Amino acid sequence: MTVSIVSSPYAAALGVCLFAYFVIYPVVVYFRDRNGLRRYPNMHPLSGISAIPFMVLAHGGARSTYLAKLHQKYPVIRTGPNSLSYGDLRAIKDIYGHNTPCTKDGSYVITSGSHYHLADVIDKHDHARKRKLLSSAYAIKNLEGWEHKVADKTVKLMAHLDQCCTAPLAPGETPKPEDLNVDYRKWTNFFTLDAIADIGLSEKLGFLDRGHDRVVGRKTNGTTYECDFRDSLYQNARKQSLLIWPYEWYPFINKISNVIPFYGRMGKFAQDWEGIPVELAHRRLRRYRAGEKLDDFFQALMEDKNGHPNNLEWGEIVAEVSIMMNAGSATTAIAMTNVLFQLIKNPPIMKTLVEEIDAALEDDDEDDESGVIAYDKVKHLPYLRACLDESLRLFPPTPQGLPRETPPDGINVLGDYIPGGVSLSISAFVAHRNESIFPQADKYIPERWLGEEGKTLQPYFLAFSAGARGCIGRNISYLEQTVVLASVLRRYGFALSNPDWQIERLETMNWILGEMPVKVWRRERKGVLSG
C-alpha cells in the first residue's frame, strides 16, 4: 500500500511528461510553423502534427494510390510534420535532377546497416566514389557480355513452362482450373534471383532448377541457417514501410514492435534476410581469395579495371551485395509480371507485339533450339520497348516517393521557398497518373511511347528514379525483361482465369505482388506447332 502511495505521484508525473512530449509539444511546433509548411494542404487533419496518419495509410497497402487521388486536386500535400509530397511534375528537376542540392533524407540513414551501399549513401562525394567504382560493372558492353547468363536462366524458365503446357485455348474459351498451373509471378522472381546472383557473384542459386527459394544465411558468429529468400526480403521491406515514418522513433518502434505477433513475424524474416547477403559475399570472397578471376560484379567491387585492389571494408562489400540481390531482383520480377498481366488483359496489344517479334525473326532459318531470343535481335523493336515502358508507367515497381532532404540554405520548388531539412518526394505512381502529361493515365496504351511523342514523355518517367541517383541497374533490367518477354511470347500463348481477374498488390517501397496463375500452351506459327 505504501509503495502504491509513493509511486502514484511519479506515475502521474510520467504521464504528464509523456502527454506533453507526444501531444502538447507537437501541437506547439505545428502552430509555431518554423518551416512555413502550414500553407500546404494536409493529407489528413493531423498530418502537420504527427506521422501517425501516414503510418496508418501505409498499413492499407495502397499509399501511393491514395496520394494520386489527392494530387488530382492539390499539387503539393503535407504528408507529415516535416514532409511534402509533390504531384506537379515540374518539381522533378528541382528535387531529383542532376544539379539538385537535395540529398537522400534521414530514412536512408536509419535503415542502413554498418555501411552504406550505392542506393542509400547520402554524402555526394561518397556516392560519386561508389558510382565510379561500380559504373564499369554496369556498363552496357559488360551487360551484353553477360547475356549468356541471362540466356541460361531463360532456358531454365522455359523448360518449366514447357512442362506445364496444356492444349491451346480456343477463342472465347475459359481455362480449366487445373490448367492454371504456372504461377508466373513466382517463376519470374526465381529467374531474376538466379540471374542477378550469376551476373553479380557467379553464384548458382538454382531456384529455377529446384522450384523453391530456400537459401543459406550466415549469422555474425559464423553459424548458418536455412530460410526462404523471397519471404525474408519482402517481409523485411514491408515492416520498414509500415513503421519508418516517424524517423526519430523508428529504431525504438522497430524493436518493441516485435512483441506484437503481426510485426514479430516480419521481424523474424528481417533477421533471416540480414544473413543472406553475408553468406553470399562470404562464399564469393572465398573463391576470390582462392585465385578465381570471374567476370562478375563482385570482381569489379574488389579490383579496378587495371587489377588494382579497391580495398573496401567487409561491411561495404556486404552492403553492395545486399542491394544488388534486393534491387537487382525484386523490381525486375515485378516488371516482368506486370507486363505479361497487361498484355493478357489487352489482346489487341498482345497481338500487335507478337506480330512485331515474329516479323523481326522471320528471316531466321530456324529458331535457337532453346527458344531463347538473342537480345541483339529484339532490343531495338519499338513496340516491344513501348509495351515494357507503358507497364512500368502504369505500375512502377517502386511506387513510393523517394524522399529527398532540402539543403541547409533551402531551395525553391515550383516558385516556393522550402527551408532546409524538409523531406520532399514525388511518387512514381503519382507522377505516372498525371492526366496532363499522360492522358487516359489509367489505361495501358503503349503507343504513347512511340516516335517523337514518346521522347517528350521521358523527363516524366520515374520508373528508375531520375538524375544522378537514378537506378544504375536499369540496363540489366531492360536486358532481362526484353529477352524473357520476347522469348516467351515467341514460343507460348497465355491466359488468366477470366478477363476480370486482378492481381493482388500490396505497396511497401516496392509492390508485393500476389500469385499470378496462368494457363500456358505452345504457339502455332507458320502453320506448324512450334517446337
BADODREN-580305 format. One record per residue (C-alpha): y negated, x negated, z. Coordinates in pm, 1 decimal, padded with zeros to 6 digits. Layout:
REM residues N
         yy         xx         zz
          Y          X          Z
...
END
This chain:
REM residues 531
         yy         xx         zz
    00000.0    00000.0    00000.0
   -00235.4   -00283.8    00088.2
   -00159.7   -00452.6   -00244.2
   -00249.5   -00133.1   -00427.0
   -00583.9   -00102.8   -00247.9
   -00671.1   -00465.9   -00307.6
   -00561.2   -00475.0   -00670.5
   -00720.0   -00149.8   -00781.2
   -01078.1   -00291.0   -00793.9
   -00951.1   -00578.5   -01007.6
   -00768.3   -00337.2   -01237.6
   -01079.9   -00126.1   -01268.7
   -01290.8   -00433.5   -01341.6
   -01043.3   -00548.1   -01603.8
   -01051.1   -00203.1   -01762.9
   -01431.3   -00207.5   -01772.9
   -01430.6   -00555.2   -01928.7
   -01178.4   -00453.9   -02194.3
   -01374.0   -00136.7   -02273.5
   -01694.3   -00337.7   -02301.1
   -01536.4   -00601.4   -02525.4
   -01342.0   -00375.2   -02757.9
   -01574.2   -00071.4   -02770.6
   -01928.2   -00136.8   -02649.4
   -01969.3   -00486.6   -02793.2
   -01860.7   -00391.4   -03149.5
   -02095.4   -00091.3   -03141.5
   -02384.1   -00312.5   -03031.5
   -02303.8   -00563.3   -03307.4
   -02289.1   -00279.1   -03558.6
   -02635.0   -00146.6   -03470.6
   -02778.9   -00494.8   -03440.3
   -02662.7   -00542.5   -03801.8
   -02737.8   -00914.3   -03822.2
   -02588.7   -00941.4   -04173.0
   -02754.7   -00628.5   -04305.8
   -02429.1   -00460.3   -04407.1
   -02515.0   -00114.1   -04276.5
   -02688.7   -00041.9   -04606.6
   -02348.4   -00016.0   -04775.2
   -02130.5    00296.6   -04751.4
   -01835.0    00269.1   -04514.6
   -01476.2    00306.4   -04630.2
   -01427.8    00501.4   -04303.8
   -01686.9    00609.7   -04044.1
   -01561.0    00332.3   -03813.1
   -01529.4    00055.5   -04074.3
   -01855.1   -00107.5   -03970.7
   -01733.8   -00131.4   -03612.4
   -01365.2   -00214.3   -03637.8
   -01092.4   -00342.5   -03872.6
   -00856.7   -00071.4   -03744.5
   -00928.1    00177.8   -04028.9
   -00833.6   -00088.8   -04284.1
   -00517.0   -00169.9   -04087.4
   -00426.5    00199.3   -04090.7
   -00492.7    00211.3   -04464.7
   -00270.2   -00093.4   -04514.4
    00016.2    00080.8   -04335.5
    00003.6    00353.3   -04600.5
    00116.8    00104.4   -04865.2
   -00142.2    00211.8   -05123.5
   -00458.6    00036.5   -05007.2
   -00599.7   -00055.7   -05348.6
   -00520.5    00286.3   -05494.9
   -00737.1    00442.4   -05224.3
   -01018.7    00192.4   -05281.7
   -01008.2    00254.2   -05657.5
   -01086.3    00621.0   -05595.3
   -01376.9    00537.0   -05362.3
   -01517.0    00287.8   -05610.3
   -01545.7    00558.6   -05873.5
   -01844.8    00670.4   -05667.7
   -01958.1    00357.2   -05482.6
   -01995.6    00011.9   -05645.7
   -01980.3   -00160.9   -05304.9
   -01790.7   -00044.4   -04996.7
   -01787.8   -00184.7   -04645.3
   -01420.4   -00214.5   -04551.6
   -01464.2   -00388.6   -04215.9
   -01732.5   -00517.0   -03978.7
   -01786.6   -00826.1   -04193.8
   -01622.4   -00745.9   -04527.8
   -01726.8   -00582.2   -04853.5
   -01517.2   -00456.8   -05145.6
   -01672.9   -00451.2   -05493.6
   -01593.6   -00213.9   -05777.2
   -01872.1   -00325.8   -06011.7
   -01709.0   -00583.9   -06238.1
   -02031.8   -00773.9   -06291.2
   -01966.3   -00919.6   -05946.1
   -01655.1   -01108.0   -06065.1
   -01858.3   -01406.9   -06180.8
   -02055.4   -01428.6   -05855.0
   -01750.0   -01404.6   -05630.4
   -01475.1   -01578.7   -05830.9
   -01649.3   -01762.8   -06116.0
   -01616.1   -02137.1   -06176.6
   -01957.7   -02211.2   -06025.6
   -01940.0   -01976.6   -05729.0
   -02035.4   -02128.6   -05392.9
   -01792.6   -01889.3   -05222.8
   -01473.3   -02024.4   -05067.2
   -01148.9   -01863.2   -04959.7
   -01210.6   -01684.9   -04632.0
   -01053.4   -01705.9   -04286.4
   -00744.2   -01504.5   -04382.1
   -00610.8   -01809.6   -04564.4
   -00658.6   -02025.9   -04254.2
   -00469.3   -01802.2   -04014.1
   -00172.0   -01754.1   -04247.3
   -00134.8   -02119.7   -04345.1
    00125.2   -02348.1   -04193.7
    00071.9   -02700.7   -04064.8
   -00061.9   -02799.3   -04409.1
   -00245.9   -02610.2   -04679.6
   -00091.8   -02555.4   -05022.1
   -00276.2   -02515.6   -05351.4
   -00320.1   -02139.0   -05309.7
   -00459.2   -02135.1   -04955.2
   -00653.7   -02461.8   -04928.4
   -01018.0   -02384.0   -04856.7
   -01202.4   -02715.1   -04889.6
   -01315.3   -02750.0   -05250.8
   -01262.5   -03126.2   -05264.1
   -00911.1   -03093.3   -05125.8
   -00841.9   -02815.8   -05374.9
   -00964.5   -03035.2   -05661.3
   -00732.6   -03315.0   -05542.7
   -00435.0   -03080.4   -05533.0
   -00520.6   -02920.4   -05866.1
   -00543.3   -03261.6   -06032.8
   -00213.8   -03364.6   -05874.1
   -00031.0   -03055.8   -05998.5
   -00205.8   -02977.4   -06326.0
    00012.8   -03214.7   -06527.4
    00324.1   -03040.7   -06395.5
    00190.5   -02702.7   -06508.4
    00061.6   -02821.8   -06846.1
    00177.7   -02617.9   -07144.5
    00350.5   -02918.2   -07304.7
    00562.4   -02959.9   -06990.9
    00642.4   -02591.4   -06973.3
    00773.6   -02582.0   -07326.9
    00979.5   -02889.2   -07239.8
    01128.1   -02686.1   -06957.0
    01201.4   -02388.0   -07182.8
    01569.6   -02478.0   -07182.5
    01577.0   -02394.2   -06811.5
    01428.2   -02051.9   -06881.3
    01674.6   -02003.4   -07167.1
    01965.8   -02094.3   -06940.6
    01866.3   -01826.3   -06688.3
    01809.4   -01574.2   -06967.7
    02166.1   -01634.8   -07086.1
    02293.0   -01557.9   -06736.2
    02080.9   -01243.6   -06709.3
    02205.6   -01116.9   -07043.3
    02565.9   -01197.4   -06953.5
    02530.9   -00949.0   -06668.5
    02364.4   -00691.4   -06893.2
    02647.5   -00733.0   -07144.4
    02900.0   -00647.9   -06872.8
    02705.2   -00334.6   -06782.3
    02657.7   -00196.2   -07133.7
    02761.7    00163.7   -07194.4
    02767.9    00381.6   -07505.5
    02433.8    00422.5   -07686.2
    02224.3    00714.9   -07565.5
    02172.2    00993.4   -07817.5
    01812.5    01116.3   -07871.5
    01719.7    01372.2   -07604.9
    02029.2    01294.9   -07400.3
    02006.7    01225.5   -07025.2
    02206.4    00929.0   -06892.0
    02509.8    00998.5   -06677.7
    02455.2    00885.9   -06317.0
    02742.4    00637.2   -06341.4
    02579.9    00476.3   -06647.4
    02268.0    00382.0   -06449.4
    02447.0    00069.8   -06337.6
    02181.9   -00203.8   -06357.5
    01902.3   -00248.2   -06103.9
    01660.5   -00417.9   -06342.3
    01421.5   -00492.2   -06058.7
    01682.3   -00689.5   -05862.9
    01821.4   -00881.4   -06157.6
    01484.7   -00990.3   -06296.4
    01398.2   -01110.5   -05947.1
    01721.7   -01311.7   -05941.8
    01608.3   -01450.5   -06277.7
    01262.8   -01561.1   -06158.5
    01403.8   -01717.5   -05841.7
    01671.0   -01910.3   -06028.5
    01419.9   -02015.3   -06295.8
    01143.4   -02142.7   -06066.1
    01395.3   -02325.6   -05845.6
    01527.0   -02507.3   -06154.0
    01183.0   -02574.4   -06303.9
    01037.0   -02683.1   -05972.6
    01323.1   -02852.3   -05791.7
    01611.6   -02890.1   -06038.4
    01791.9   -02664.9   -05789.4
    02069.1   -02429.1   -05897.8
    02035.1   -02133.6   -05662.9
    02296.0   -01937.9   -05857.7
    02168.9   -01589.4   -05773.5
    02236.2   -01470.0   -06130.0
    02588.8   -01608.9   -06113.0
    02671.3   -01458.0   -05775.3
    02474.4   -01135.6   -05794.2
    02316.3   -01180.2   -05449.9
    02036.1   -01384.9   -05294.0
    02198.0   -01534.0   -04983.8
    02041.4   -01874.8   -04926.0
    02038.7   -02150.3   -04663.1
    01739.1   -02213.3   -04438.7
    01670.7   -02508.9   -04210.1
    01523.0   -02497.7   -03859.2
    01295.2   -02768.7   -03720.5
    01585.6   -02906.8   -03516.2
    01786.3   -02965.7   -03833.6
    02034.7   -02681.7   -03791.8
    02088.1   -02447.9   -04085.1
    02144.3   -02075.3   -04123.3
    02200.1   -01817.4   -04397.6
    01962.2   -01535.8   -04485.1
    01859.7   -01308.3   -04772.4
    01585.4   -01472.7   -04976.3
    01403.4   -01163.5   -05100.4
    01403.7   -00974.2   -04770.9
    01277.2   -01283.1   -04590.5
    00995.0   -01338.9   -04837.2
    00881.3   -00980.2   -04881.8
    00902.9   -00863.3   -04522.0
    00706.5   -01167.2   -04409.4
    00436.2   -01076.7   -04661.2
    00444.8   -00714.0   -04553.5
    00391.6   -00793.9   -04186.9
    00094.7   -01013.8   -04270.0
   -00060.1   -00744.9   -04488.7
   -00037.4   -00488.1   -04208.1
   -00173.1   -00693.3   -03918.8
   -00403.2   -00961.4   -04058.3
   -00726.8   -00767.5   -04088.8
   -00889.6   -00844.3   -03753.6
   -00874.6   -01215.0   -03841.9
   -00973.3   -01340.6   -03497.7
   -00696.4   -01142.1   -03332.0
   -00419.7   -01185.0   -03588.5
   -00234.3   -01479.4   -03425.7
   -00214.7   -01283.8   -03097.4
   -00128.7   -00948.7   -03259.1
    00133.5   -01114.0   -03479.6
    00317.1   -01247.1   -03174.1
    00301.1   -00947.9   -02942.1
    00389.1   -00705.2   -03221.8
    00742.3   -00845.8   -03224.9
    00826.1   -00639.6   -02914.0
    00794.0   -00328.4   -03134.5
    01115.9   -00287.8   -03336.6
    00932.1   -00199.6   -03660.2
    00736.7   -00525.9   -03653.7
    01005.6   -00724.4   -03475.7
    01244.0   -00677.7   -03767.8
    00979.9   -00806.8   -04007.5
    00909.9   -01093.5   -03766.5
    01275.2   -01197.9   -03780.7
    01259.9   -01206.6   -04159.4
    00938.0   -01411.0   -04134.7
    01119.0   -01670.5   -03922.5
    01401.1   -01680.8   -04174.4
    01152.8   -01737.2   -04457.2
    00992.0   -02039.4   -04288.5
    01313.6   -02239.4   -04309.9
    01394.2   -02167.9   -04676.6
    01133.2   -02399.3   -04837.7
    01210.1   -02659.7   -04570.9
    01576.5   -02668.0   -04675.5
    01496.1   -02667.2   -05047.3
    01245.0   -02950.4   -05006.5
    01490.8   -03142.0   -04785.8
    01765.9   -03122.8   -05048.5
    01535.4   -03226.6   -05332.6
    01387.4   -03515.0   -05130.2
    01736.5   -03645.2   -05062.7
    01801.3   -03657.7   -05438.5
    01466.4   -03828.5   -05497.8
    01541.7   -04095.0   -05240.2
    01884.0   -04145.1   -05398.9
    01700.9   -04253.0   -05714.9
    01731.9   -03939.7   -05929.6
    01441.1   -03912.7   -06174.9
    01432.3   -03544.4   -06260.8
    01194.3   -03364.3   -06491.6
    01056.4   -03107.8   -06249.6
    00759.9   -03001.9   -06039.9
    00881.7   -03198.9   -05735.8
    00870.4   -03523.9   -05932.5
    00502.4   -03455.9   -06006.8
    00446.9   -03399.6   -05635.2
    00599.1   -03732.9   -05544.1
    00458.1   -03954.5   -05820.9
    00172.3   -03955.3   -06070.4
    00237.4   -03982.8   -06445.0
    00242.7   -04363.0   -06416.5
    00511.1   -04357.2   -06149.6
    00282.3   -04443.3   -05859.5
    00368.6   -04261.9   -05533.0
    00133.1   -03986.3   -05420.2
    00225.4   -04049.6   -05055.9
    00199.7   -03685.4   -04949.2
    00283.5   -03587.2   -04594.9
    00607.3   -03395.3   -04544.1
    00421.0   -03084.2   -04434.0
    00218.9   -03078.6   -04755.8
    00532.7   -03118.8   -04966.7
    00698.5   -02825.7   -04787.4
    00381.4   -02616.6   -04826.1
    00371.7   -02672.2   -05202.8
    00742.7   -02592.7   -05235.9
    00682.8   -02277.1   -05031.9
    00404.8   -02137.7   -05251.4
    00593.9   -02233.0   -05566.4
    00901.7   -02036.5   -05456.7
    00684.0   -01747.8   -05338.7
    00413.5   -01700.1   -05602.5
    00628.6   -01856.9   -05872.7
    00895.1   -01589.0   -05841.7
    00754.9   -01270.6   -05689.7
    00467.8   -01189.8   -05924.0
    00658.9   -01262.5   -06245.6
    00952.3   -01048.2   -06133.4
    00712.4   -00761.7   -06058.9
    00554.8   -00804.6   -06403.8
    00895.3   -00804.5   -06577.5
    00997.4   -00485.0   -06400.9
    00666.9   -00311.7   -06469.4
    00656.3   -00384.9   -06841.5
    01005.6   -00253.4   -06913.9
    00929.0    00051.7   -06698.8
    00616.0    00123.8   -06905.0
    00794.0    00070.6   -07235.0
    01080.2    00305.4   -07147.3
    00825.3    00567.1   -07035.8
    00639.0    00530.9   -07367.5
    00897.6    00542.4   -07651.4
    00646.4    00512.6   -07941.9
    00508.4    00191.8   -07790.5
    00860.7    00061.5   -07733.4
    00945.5    00135.4   -08097.6
    00637.9   -00048.9   -08227.1
    00713.1   -00353.7   -08011.8
    01080.8   -00368.7   -08109.5
    00981.9   -00347.3   -08475.0
    00738.9   -00639.1   -08430.2
    01006.6   -00851.5   -08263.1
    01267.0   -00766.9   -08526.1
    01023.2   -00840.9   -08809.1
    00939.9   -01181.5   -08660.4
    01309.7   -01270.0   -08655.5
    01427.9   -01104.5   -08977.1
    01427.9   -01431.9   -09172.3
    01677.9   -01586.9   -08931.3
    02015.0   -01613.5   -09097.0
    02180.5   -01548.3   -08768.6
    02058.3   -01494.1   -08414.5
    02139.3   -01750.2   -08149.8
    02485.9   -01666.0   -08015.8
    02346.5   -01642.0   -07665.5
    02092.4   -01380.2   -07774.2
    01803.4   -01580.2   -07627.3
    01490.6   -01575.8   -07844.2
    01307.3   -01908.5   -07869.7
    00958.7   -01894.6   -07720.9
    00805.0   -02054.7   -08029.2
    00921.6   -01763.6   -08244.8
    00752.2   -01490.4   -08041.0
    00474.0   -01648.3   -07834.3
    00207.9   -01556.0   -08091.2
    00316.7   -01195.4   -08150.5
    00000.1   -00992.8   -08080.3
    00162.3   -00664.4   -07981.6
    00413.5   -00833.7   -07752.2
    00133.2   -01009.4   -07566.2
   -00069.1   -00686.8   -07561.3
    00223.0   -00500.0   -07402.5
    00253.1   -00767.0   -07134.5
   -00120.2   -00772.6   -07060.5
   -00152.3   -00395.0   -07053.0
    00128.9   -00375.2   -06798.4
   -00040.1   -00648.9   -06593.4
   -00362.7   -00449.6   -06613.5
   -00212.8   -00118.1   -06513.9
   -00018.4   -00258.8   -06219.2
   -00133.9   -00615.0   -06147.1
    00141.3   -00786.5   -05943.8
   -00121.1   -00887.0   -05685.9
   -00337.7   -00575.9   -05641.8
   -00505.2   -00686.8   -05318.4
   -00862.1   -00809.1   -05336.4
   -00850.5   -01184.5   -05274.0
   -01124.1   -01237.1   -05012.1
   -01393.9   -01499.8   -05052.3
   -01643.5   -01608.2   -04787.2
   -02010.3   -01648.2   -04872.3
   -02162.8   -01994.0   -04813.5
   -02381.3   -02059.8   -04505.9
   -02700.3   -02001.4   -04706.0
   -02566.8   -01677.1   -04850.7
   -02562.6   -01568.9   -05216.7
   -02697.2   -01295.4   -05440.8
   -02439.9   -01048.0   -05572.2
   -02549.7   -00769.2   -05806.9
   -02909.2   -00847.3   -05714.1
   -02848.0   -00809.5   -05340.1
   -02865.0   -01097.7   -05094.6
   -02546.0   -01135.5   -04889.3
   -02578.8   -01364.6   -04584.1
   -02338.0   -01648.6   -04511.9
   -01997.9   -01589.3   -04356.4
   -01932.8   -01246.3   -04512.9
   -01597.7   -01175.2   -04682.1
   -01623.5   -01034.6   -05034.6
   -01344.0   -00919.3   -05264.0
   -01261.9   -00736.6   -05586.1
   -00916.6   -00585.6   -05607.0
   -00749.2   -00646.0   -05943.4
   -00619.7   -00290.2   -05924.9
   -00972.7   -00158.5   -05869.8
   -01114.7   -00374.3   -06149.5
   -00848.6   -00266.8   -06396.3
   -00903.1    00103.5   -06328.8
   -01274.8    00087.3   -06406.4
   -01327.6    00351.3   -06676.6
   -01646.2    00192.4   -06811.0
   -01450.9   -00118.4   -06912.6
   -01103.4    00029.6   -06959.3
   -01129.6    00386.4   -07096.7
   -00830.1    00605.0   -07008.5
   -00758.1    00342.9   -06743.7
   -00456.1    00528.6   -06602.3
   -00275.0    00519.2   -06937.0
   -00059.5    00246.4   -07089.2
   -00243.1    00154.4   -07410.2
   -00151.3   -00196.1   -07535.6
   -00375.8   -00153.0   -07840.3
   -00682.7   -00208.9   -07623.4
   -00591.3   -00581.5   -07609.0
   -00573.3   -00633.0   -07986.0
   -00839.1   -00800.8   -08201.5
   -01199.1   -00860.6   -08100.8
   -01196.6   -00565.3   -07860.8
   -00920.5   -00733.2   -07662.4
   -01119.3   -01056.6   -07636.7
   -01413.5   -00871.8   -07481.9
   -01186.4   -00746.5   -07200.6
   -01067.0   -01090.4   -07088.2
   -01354.9   -01155.3   -06841.9
   -01247.1   -00841.7   -06652.0
   -00875.1   -00925.0   -06646.4
   -00784.7   -01031.8   -06292.0
   -00404.6   -01030.3   -06301.3
   -00415.1   -01408.1   -06241.7
   -00745.6   -01403.0   -06048.5
   -01037.8   -01590.5   -06205.9
   -01237.9   -01910.2   -06200.5
   -01133.5   -02243.2   -06053.5
   -00895.3   -02069.0   -05814.3
   -00715.0   -01879.5   -06089.1
   -00334.6   -01893.9   -06090.7
   -00216.4   -02237.0   -06204.7
    00125.3   -02093.9   -06289.2
    00014.6   -01833.0   -06542.6
    00165.7   -02030.0   -06833.5
    00506.0   -02037.4   -06663.0
    00480.2   -01664.3   -06602.9
    00396.1   -01585.1   -06965.8
    00675.9   -01812.6   -07087.2
    00934.4   -01633.7   -06871.8
    00802.6   -01284.3   -06942.1
    00785.7   -01341.6   -07317.2
    01131.7   -01495.2   -07358.2
    01305.8   -01236.8   -07140.9
    01132.3   -00930.3   -07283.9
    01178.1   -01035.4   -07646.2
    01542.1   -01127.8   -07586.0
    01645.9   -00810.0   -07407.6
    01461.3   -00578.0   -07646.0
    01616.1   -00753.0   -07943.8
    01965.9   -00700.1   -07801.2
    01959.9   -00383.1   -07587.0
    01838.7   -00029.7   -07551.0
    01735.8    00100.1   -07207.1
    01691.3    00436.5   -07038.2
    01580.1    00564.5   -06697.6
    01749.6    00853.6   -06522.0
    01492.5    01100.2   -06662.6
    01145.8    01090.2   -06824.1
    00969.7    01180.7   -06497.3
    01134.7    00913.9   -06282.4
    00891.4    00687.3   -06094.3
    00949.7    00353.9   -05927.9
    00854.8    00317.0   -05561.2
    00560.0    00086.3   -05493.2
    00453.9   -00047.2   -05155.0
    00144.0   -00264.4   -05150.4
    00131.2   -00583.4   -04946.6
   -00062.3   -00869.1   -05104.6
    00176.7   -00810.3   -05396.1
    00374.1   -00495.2   -05467.0
    00711.2   -00445.3   -05303.8
    00898.6   -00250.8   -05569.5
    01194.1   -00023.4   -05510.8
    01510.9   -00029.5   -05718.0
    01490.1    00043.5   -06091.0
    01833.0    00167.5   -06205.3
    01865.0    00173.4   -06583.6
    02128.0    00252.1   -06843.0
    02173.3   -00031.0   -07092.4
    02354.9   -00045.2   -07427.0
    02377.9   -00279.4   -07725.1
    02137.0   -00200.8   -08007.2
    02240.4   -00137.8   -08362.8
    02041.3   -00347.3   -08607.8
    02056.6   -00351.4   -08986.9
    02340.9   -00104.6   -08975.9
    02561.2   -00334.0   -08768.8
    02615.5   -00327.5   -08395.2
    02457.7   -00647.2   -08260.2
    02693.9   -00899.6   -08109.4
END
